[in-house]
Amino acid sequence: MTAQPPEAAGRAADSTQAPPARVGTWILPVLLVMASAAVSQGFVRFTFSYVLPDMTEDILGSYSMAGLLSAANLGGYLAGVIAVTSLAHRVESTTLLKAGLSLTVLGLLLVSLAPGPPVLFLGMGMAGLCSAAVWIPIPAIVAVHVPRRHRGLAFGMATAGAGMSIALTGPVVTLVQRAFGDGAWREVWGVEVAVSAMILALQLLLLKPAGARPADGDPRHHRRKPLRTVLPGATTLLLSYFLYGIGFALYTNYLIAALQEDLGFAPAAATGVFSLLGLASIFGGVLGGRVSDACGRRATLVVLMVLIGLLALVVPLGWGAAVHASAFTYGLLMMAVGTVLVSYLGDALDPRNLGAAFGTATMSLGLAQLVAPPVGGWLADETGSFDIVFYVSCGAALLAGLAVCFLPGAGRGAVEGAPRSASM
């Protein structure tokens, strides 16, 4: 039997639903969750890269300690993903998002005011833990508000929020340090606390509930099923995403430090490179989704991960002239990976299993980001440079691309309990 193309099946599914909603009816909730993603995936996870050298010199003392602080943040995020994936079946999505955002802002406030490492670790861990409650419900909120034919665009817009925050953090760091002097990392976090608080106020005022969970009394709707029981190739998918996460975490955590210490970039120039990465990531999700619609999810993921691995080589090879172009391209590709992965899951799974599947995949990525930064910091301290860190980043991404080659194809209708096509 020939697999039905995902886009064609999506159109067929739409024909059985209510009349199409206009863009104006769903754009506001998408913009709101986009702003929330800017906090949970941008400020919480990427600002540290901008101020890592200053925080290391002022309060942490070594890159090994900096790696442990990053691990505290990402370890908290992983724990949050596990908890939220369990709660997602019981708590309404916007309620989770608003509660998570409130506590995330509190965690960022602790970071900005930390008198020493203990409070700093507490604040980073808390921000990571609670940001998961912001990020994990976003696909469900988008799916409720947005018609299927627009969801690729909507998911891309949601991830663009993270890219916008990464891109804007660079200029903010530059402006703050001009005002308060070099090394003013606390003030950078303080500005982000203020912005995050304003975004929280918008969510509380404007983001309406996404709707109740199924309430037909059937306990099967409230029991989370393991991903391996509803998705063929789940183990391969999780392994690939874990390896990708290793490469991604090493690159993004240590790019600015490597540019300054190994390639001789001035702090402002290194920050500018990372801002380019963030600027590109604004568009990467939408672009990746569109390409995967035309070329297939699996093929697109393979190409994305291989290119991401190769781009990491620019730093250890000392190709300073190519750094800006490679960072911009990396930003495009890294956001595209997440969007294409969600699209792959959406093609293969029934909507009631999508939230749990997304949470499980995010656990795999979170575990990688927990492990990678301390190892990367230790390698940098032991070798005296970041070369080996970026070689490991390259190797992990290439292995991730190889693993994707063994994933089954996924067409619409390949859901639990439904016949699967021969192509799977």
Number of C-alpha atoms within 10 A of each C-alpha: 7 9 17 16 15 22 16 12 16 17 12 12 14 15 11 8 10 8 9 12 12 10 11 7 10 17 15 14 22 20 17 19 28 25 25 29 28 25 32 30 22 25 24 28 24 22 21 23 20 28 22 22 23 19 20 16 13 14 15 20 13 16 24 21 18 24 26 22 22 30 27 25 26 31 24 24 31 27 19 27 29 20 16 25 24 15 16 21 20 13 14 18 24 23 18 21 26 19 16 25 29 20 19 31 27 17 26 28 22 22 25 21 15 17 11 12 14 9 16 23 21 20 25 29 28 27 34 32 29 30 34 31 31 30 27 24 25 23 20 21 22 23 17 14 20 24 20 19 14 14 18 25 17 26 26 26 25 29 30 29 27 28 32 22 26 31 25 16 26 25 15 15 25 18 13 19 17 12 11 12 11 13 19 19 23 17 18 23 24 17 16 22 23 14 14 24 17 11 20 23 14 14 20 15 8 11 20 12 14 18 13 11 15 13 9 8 8 9 9 10 15 15 12 17 13 13 21 13 10 19 20 19 17 19 14 17 22 22 19 29 27 24 24 30 26 27 29 26 24 29 29 22 25 24 23 26 25 22 23 17 15 16 17 13 17 13 19 16 15 22 26 21 23 26 26 24 26 31 24 25 31 26 22 28 30 24 21 27 29 18 15 21 17 12 11 19 27 21 16 22 26 21 16 24 30 20 19 29 26 18 21 28 19 18 23 19 12 14 12 15 9 12 20 18 14 23 26 19 19 28 27 27 25 22 27 30 25 21 27 29 22 21 22 22 24 24 24 25 24 18 15 15 23 21 23 23 25 21 25 19 23 25 22 22 24 27 19 26 28 25 20 26 30 22 17 26 24 19 18 19 14 11 11 12 16 24 20 15 27 27 21 20 29 27 19 25 29 24 19 29 26 16 18 24 16 13 18 17 21 28 27 24 22 24 21 15 9 10 9 18 16 9 12 14
